[in-house]
Amino acid sequence: MSEQSHAAPRPLLSPFNVVAALLLLLGGCAAAYRFAAGLGPSTNLDHLNPWGLWIGFDVMTGVALAAGGFTISSAVYLFGMREYQPLVRPAILTGFLGYFLVVVGLLVDLGQPWRLPYPFLVQSGPTSALFEIALCVALYLTTLFVEISPAAFEWLGLKRWRRLVHSMTMALTIFGLILSTMHQSTLGAMYLITPSRLHPLWYSAHIPVHFFVSAVAAGISMVVLESALSHRALSDRVEVSGERLDEMTVGLAKAGAVVLGVYLAIKVVALSLDDEWALLLTPYGHWYLFELLGFVLLPMLGYIVGHRERRPTLIRISAGVTVAGVVLNRLNVSMFAYNWRLPAADRYWPHPYEIAVSVALVTFGVVMFRWIASRMPILSEHPDWRGEH
Amino acid sequence: MHTLQEFLNHTKGMTYVISALLLLASIGFWLYLTGREGGE
């Protein structure tokens, strides 16, 4: 194993570990109760609201926030932006863990989780949007696993396997990009059949495009955030200097500004195409404007000023706001603006057990990232493979 | 009294105007975003 594993050990009872263990314990107990008692007692899901937090947050948001993997690997390997190479492995690892947790979240959410492979083995239903998502997520999770495996092979000293997988990098990147384009947009396409349930401000014939473009913005912003956080939390493992990271952050801000600009433009065009201007004056309209102006326009301006003035801190704040905005958008589409005509008593609000499981899944992702990045060459290059990425 | 055709004409007309304005704005957006890159 590499010298990475010989870095100074961290104390087991650190504040991070204690808080993470508590959250994981709470979530684990909630998940155990869900499997013991069933979905009825452990969730607020019912026939009016069959999809709740585990779909709206764990799946819809999780997939969007894991988009950094295909965004950065496409930029580096397909568009030749080699200066962002140090960000590829952390982004792919984040993507892999994100998709892995999506599947774990699905297992908790499905009434009969052992039927997860049914779309592939028993009843494919190839005309269903859900089938496409299931197929793409399964294939992309496998692709991400193969893409991140060279880090494990370097760590384990398996040079032949590392060479073999590395030779497939370009094919894997193209395959990952195709799969991501398909399922990121299809997550939005699922809502095309809900014109009477989803509020008209969020419903659009172009919602698949909205989902895809916002996922790219989320992916770029997640890379900005995750690189800054790992630079701070795992400083002894990071090879890239603070100045170089700032340079890359300023470059990513340009991409972030353009993508958010495109997203804002297509949202305005969608408003105009459906002639929904009058709805902006309603309470839901104010909420919509809060989402669009506060979490799209504002971070876009932050990215623009951050790129022009070369201010990495402002860019990181904008990235955080963008990520929060994508979370809010997915929750709006799947929960807050969904079933909006129902009386308040019938509306869905997540059960504490649902929240506990979702928090535990996010915590598990952070813990796993930290564990892997502390041991494998994720944030730095392995001495035997320097410059060979 | 308005017909559906008039409604569609109005909506599409508005969208064309907005799209044209957005395309024009994108030029200013790009010039402002990259305005200081040459001096680096």
HADDOCK unambig.tbl for C-alpha pairs under 7 A between the chains (distance, minus, plus):
assign (segid A and resid 265 and name CA) (segid B and resid 22 and name CA) 6.81 0.50 0.50
assign (segid A and resid 269 and name CA) (segid B and resid 15 and name CA) 6.26 0.50 0.50
assign (segid A and resid 269 and name CA) (segid B and resid 19 and name CA) 6.86 0.50 0.50
assign (segid A and resid 272 and name CA) (segid B and resid 11 and name CA) 6.68 0.50 0.50
assign (segid A and resid 272 and name CA) (segid B and resid 14 and name CA) 6.84 0.50 0.50
assign (segid A and resid 272 and name CA) (segid B and resid 15 and name CA) 5.51 0.50 0.50
assign (segid A and resid 273 and name CA) (segid B and resid 11 and name CA) 6.09 0.50 0.50
assign (segid A and resid 273 and name CA) (segid B and resid 12 and name CA) 6.50 0.50 0.50
assign (segid A and resid 273 and name CA) (segid B and resid 15 and name CA) 6.00 0.50 0.50
assign (segid A and resid 275 and name CA) (segid B and resid 11 and name CA) 6.16 0.50 0.50
assign (segid A and resid 304 and name CA) (segid B and resid 33 and name CA) 5.71 0.50 0.50
assign (segid A and resid 308 and name CA) (segid B and resid 33 and name CA) 6.25 0.50 0.50
assign (segid A and resid 308 and name CA) (segid B and resid 34 and name CA) 6.99 0.50 0.50
assign (segid A and resid 308 and name CA) (segid B and resid 36 and name CA) 6.04 0.50 0.50
